[in-house]
Amino acid sequence: MAANAGNDHSRIATYASVGVTYGYEMLWLMVLITVCMGVVQEICVRLGAVTGKGFSELVRENFSLRMTAFILLAQVMANGRIIVSEFVGIAAAAELFGVSRYIAVPLAAVSACLLLTRGSHGRVEKILLNFKLVLFAYVAAAFLARPAWGDVATYALVPSVHTSAGYLQILIALIGTTITAAV
């Protein structure tokens, strides 16, 4: 479920930009970043499982009050921006289907609030797990695009690095949209 949480429009837009700009050249990086994302998620899950504590508690135990306040404020600000960007994505997706953003966004917000405040843990878990079925669309899209599979394999295994500013910017964007979503 953690990986699905980061499956949002900003990540998809970043990946699409990479594909349009560099084709298959950055596939090797996607393989590496995917492994790193799994490691980060595993560390986060183990920290919670072993300590029985959440991020905020662990920060408070290991940092000064001032540093804790700074870290938690940064987390609240980042989460707030993520929530806003998610609703921007909902608005854009709704308009693709001819639904007004002024209807879709409030409906999505109310639905999410009701699900999280009124739904049981088991029900919420089942609904979120069912959302993962959407990920199969990526597999279907990969085959429908009919890529040159030999090129895909080559670029996934052989690094291709450039030193241009654009390449470095998109590299940072890839890491940011993939790894930070895992935390």
Secondary structure in CASP SS format (residue, H / E / C, confidence):
PFRMAT SS
TARGET T0000
AUTHOR 0000-0000-0000
METHOD secondary structure of the structure
MODEL  1
M C 1.00
A H 1.00
A H 1.00
N H 1.00
A H 1.00
G C 1.00
N C 1.00
D C 1.00
H H 1.00
S H 1.00
R H 1.00
I H 1.00
A H 1.00
T H 1.00
Y H 1.00
A H 1.00
S H 1.00
V H 1.00
G H 1.00
V H 1.00
T H 1.00
Y H 1.00
G C 1.00
Y C 1.00
E C 1.00
M C 1.00
L H 1.00
W H 1.00
L H 1.00
M H 1.00
V H 1.00
L H 1.00
I H 1.00
T H 1.00
V H 1.00
C H 1.00
M H 1.00
G H 1.00
V H 1.00
V H 1.00
Q H 1.00
E H 1.00
I H 1.00
C H 1.00
V H 1.00
R H 1.00
L H 1.00
G H 1.00
A H 1.00
V H 1.00
T H 1.00
G C 1.00
K C 1.00
G C 1.00
F H 1.00
S H 1.00
E H 1.00
L H 1.00
V H 1.00
R H 1.00
E H 1.00
N H 1.00
F C 1.00
S C 1.00
L H 1.00
R H 1.00
M H 1.00
T H 1.00
A H 1.00
F H 1.00
I H 1.00
L H 1.00
L H 1.00
A H 1.00
Q H 1.00
V H 1.00
M H 1.00
A H 1.00
N H 1.00
G H 1.00
R H 1.00
I H 1.00
I H 1.00
V H 1.00
S H 1.00
E H 1.00
F H 1.00
V H 1.00
G H 1.00
I H 1.00
A H 1.00
A H 1.00
A H 1.00
A H 1.00
E H 1.00
L H 1.00
F C 1.00
G C 1.00
V C 1.00
S C 1.00
R H 1.00
Y H 1.00
I H 1.00
A H 1.00
V H 1.00
P H 1.00
L H 1.00
A H 1.00
A H 1.00
V H 1.00
S H 1.00
A H 1.00
C H 1.00
L H 1.00
L H 1.00
L H 1.00
T H 1.00
R H 1.00
G C 1.00
S C 1.00
H H 1.00
G H 1.00
R H 1.00
V H 1.00
E H 1.00
K H 1.00
I H 1.00
L H 1.00
L H 1.00
N H 1.00
F H 1.00
K H 1.00
L H 1.00
V H 1.00
L H 1.00
F H 1.00
A H 1.00
Y H 1.00
V H 1.00
A H 1.00
A H 1.00
A H 1.00
F H 1.00
L H 1.00
A C 1.00
R C 1.00
P C 1.00
A C 1.00
W H 1.00
G H 1.00
D H 1.00
V H 1.00
A H 1.00
T H 1.00
Y H 1.00
A H 1.00
L H 1.00
V C 1.00
P C 1.00
S C 1.00
V C 1.00
H C 1.00
T C 1.00
S C 1.00
A H 1.00
G H 1.00
Y H 1.00
L H 1.00
Q H 1.00
I H 1.00
L H 1.00
I H 1.00
A H 1.00
L H 1.00
I H 1.00
G H 1.00
T H 1.00
T H 1.00
I H 1.00
T H 1.00
A H 1.00
A H 1.00
V C 1.00
END
